[in-house]
Amino acid sequence: MKFAVLGTGMVGSAVGNRLRSFGHEVVFGSRKAGGEKDGIPLLSHAEAVPGAEMVVLAMPGEQVVETLEGLPLAGKIVIDISNYDHAVDQPITDPLGETVQRAHPEAKVVKALDSVSAHLMVDPQSLGAPHTVFVAGNDDSAKAEVSDLLRSFGWEDIIDLGDLSAVRAMEQLIPLWMALEKVLGGPNFNLAVVRGPQPAK
Ligand SMILES: NC(=O)c1ccc[n+]([C@@H]2O[C@H](COP(=O)([O-])OP(=O)(O)OC[C@H]3O[C@@H](n4cnc5c(N)ncnc54)[C@H](OP(=O)(O)O)[C@@H]3O)[C@@H](O)[C@H]2O)c1
């Protein structure tokens, strides 16, 4: 599979390196095009996207829409891991995942991993206990492909929250994540959804 990972920070590096270690073809889309990082070519965003089958959004949410403007995303799966920085302490007016989908109606946007610490995204089993990742998107086959990818990273408990209207809930988990990181003293944690039997309808 051919991936363009947009953003070379903690998330982009973790995801890009893991994908490459699995033998996928990976390029970074970066503002610092030229050369490579960890053996992965550093291209401009415009160079990185056309050849990719899946595009990973790993940059500050505030920059996503502008960066994607004019890029050929039609038909591609877009895995949106990004959050608005301002979601930490302000309400979200337009959830990012839905905004990206509106701007690129032919893309298949799947929100995933945005409330998971970067190192756990690609190595969930290192936590040593079961925990949960959420996905949401309008295209079921794209969600299935992203879920397969997550399983390849080691995820077992994947909850499909439905269409992109669920990204508001996902993106609003960020203040909780920040509060937990503060009291737990670091990012080595995640949420786990414990299910019991549901009442009969
Ligand atoms: N860190 C986590 O544990 C974590 C967990 C869940 C979700 N997220 C979300 O994932 C995204 C990336 O997080 P991160 O921690 O990797 O962030 P980061 O370390 O700040 O890296 C973001 C990358 O985005 C690119 N970037 C920065 N400013 C930009 C701009 N103005 N225009 C275009 N690209 C820009 C940069 O790559 P280039 O310099 O190569 O362009 C930068 O390395 C964020 O939306 C964050 O909320 C992070």
The ligand as a Gaussian input file, in Angstrom:
#p B3LYP/6-31G(d) Opt

LIG

0 1
 N        1.310000      13.796000      19.852000
 C        0.320000      12.968000      20.193000
 O        0.494000      12.084000      21.055000
 C       -1.013000      13.078000      19.494000
 C       -2.008000      12.149000      19.808000
 C       -3.226000      12.196000      19.129000
 C       -3.444000      13.153000      18.147000
 N       -2.455000      14.073000      17.882000
 C       -2.709000      15.059000      16.831000
 O       -1.919000      14.719000      15.704000
 C       -1.461000      15.890000      15.049000
 C        0.062000      15.889000      14.997000
 O        0.534000      15.843000      16.314000
 P        2.095000      15.909000      16.623000
 O        2.233000      15.696000      18.079000
 O        2.846000      15.047000      15.672000
 O        2.362000      17.430000      16.322000
 P        3.729000      18.115000      16.088000
 O        4.824000      17.322000      16.717000
 O        3.506000      19.500000      16.472000
 O        3.925000      17.926000      14.521000
 C        3.039000      18.382000      13.622000
 C        3.716000      18.428000      12.258000
 O        2.823000      19.122000      11.427000
 C        3.548000      19.927000      10.528000
 N        3.161000      21.326000      10.706000
 C        3.354000      22.124000      11.798000
 N        2.885000      23.354000      11.554000
 C        2.392000      23.339000      10.300000
 C        1.796000      24.332000       9.469000
 N        1.620000      25.587000       9.881000
 N        1.390000      23.948000       8.226000
 C        1.583000      22.682000       7.779000
 N        2.173000      21.703000       8.526000
 C        2.559000      22.033000       9.764000
 C        5.027000      19.800000      10.872000
 O        5.631000      18.921000       9.919000
 P        6.610000      19.547000       8.798000
 O        7.527000      20.481000       9.540000
 O        7.296000      18.371000       8.241000
 O        5.743000      20.258000       7.803000
 C        5.021000      19.206000      12.249000
 O        6.119000      18.377000      12.498000
 C       -2.035000      17.082000      15.827000
 O       -3.212000      17.513000      15.220000
 C       -2.320000      16.480000      17.200000
 O       -3.385000      17.130000      17.860000
 C       -1.260000      14.054000      18.524000

